[in-house]
Amino acid sequence: MQIKLKISLANDRDETFMGIGLIWLLRAIDESGSISRASKEMRLSYAKALKIINRLEENLDRKLLIRKHGGCDRGGAELTPAGRKFIEKYDILQSSIKDSAEKEFSLFLRDLDADQITSP
């Protein structure tokens, strides 16, 4: 038996605005240098990718991407220092939550096994 966690962030109105998929999208943008390419890799529409990135930036009240419009240079996007820091801090948070949950789950299983032994 194992424990599975799904970590999401919600705003003060209890509206979920971010899950791990958005971190994957930001990483894909960082690697490809393009929102369009990253969204295609993830089988996500460009419009949906923009919508969830905009909602994230709005809820965090900071820009996570520098967006370059198309034209001769073909546009692109890159993470801001705040975007890189956000991913780094989110990874630490996620790891900490998972470690804590796994420890608590181990205690739960141990107690469950102990109850079986002492139950008639």
N, C-alpha and C positions, 0 to 999 in steps of 0.2 A: 504494500500500500504506500502511496505517496501523496503529498499535498501539492496542489496546483494553485497558483495565485495569478490574478489578473489585476495589475496596478493601473489605475487611472487617476488623472487629476481633474478636479471639479472646482468651479468658481463659487463665490459666495451665494449664488442663486441655485446651487446644487446642479449646475449644468456641466456635464463631462465635456472637457475640451481637449483631452489628450490621453493617449494610451501608447503602448510600445510601438505601434505601427507608425506613429508620427516620428519617433526617434529613428526608425528604419528609413523613413522618407528623408529626414534631414541628413542622415549618413549617406544615402544614395545621391542626394544633391551635392554633398561635399565631394564625393568620389567622381561624379560625372560632370560637375560644374553647370548643371542644367536641371531646372524643375521639370521641363518637358521629358527629358531622357529618364530622369529618376522616376517620374510617375509612370512612364511606359514600362520600365523594368518591373515596377510593382503592380502592373495591370490596374492602374488607377487613372481615372480621367484627369487631364490637366486642370480642368475647372474644379474638380473635387480637391486635388492637391493644393491649389491656390486657396480654396475656401478654408481648408483645415489649417494651413500655415497662417493665413490671415487671422483666424480665430485664436490660434495659439499666441501669436504676437500681441493681439489685442488683450487677451487675458493676462499675459505676463507683463504687458505695458513696456515692451522693448522689441526692437528689431532683431531678428535672428538671422536674417538673410539680407545680403546686398544683391539687388536685382538689376541686371543690365538689360536694357531693351534691345531688341533685334536691330537689324540693319547691316551695315558692312561688317561689323565685328560679330554678328550672329548672336548677340545677346549672351545670356548666361546668368548664373547665380552662384554666390558663395556664402559660406557662413560668416557671420560677424564674430568678433571675439566673444560677445554675449551668447551667440549661438553655440560656439564650441564649449563655453563654460557650462551652458545649460545641459548639453549632452553629457559632459563629464560629471556634473553634479547629479543628474538623473540616474546615471549608471551607478554611482555610489549609493544613492537612496534605494534603488531597486535591489542592489546586492545586499544592503543592510536589512531591508525588509524580508528578503528571501531567507537570509541566514537566520534571522530571528524566528521566522515562521517555521523553518526546518527544525530548529532547536525545540520550539514549543510542540511541534508535531511529534518529535521523538519522545518527549515527556508524555504526551497524550497516549502514544502507542505503548509505552512502558507501563503507564497506569492502567491501560486497558488490559494488557497482559497480566498484570498483577491482580486485577479484579477477577479475571478468569480462574486464576489459581486459587483465590480465596472464596470464590462463589460456590455454593453447594450444588 
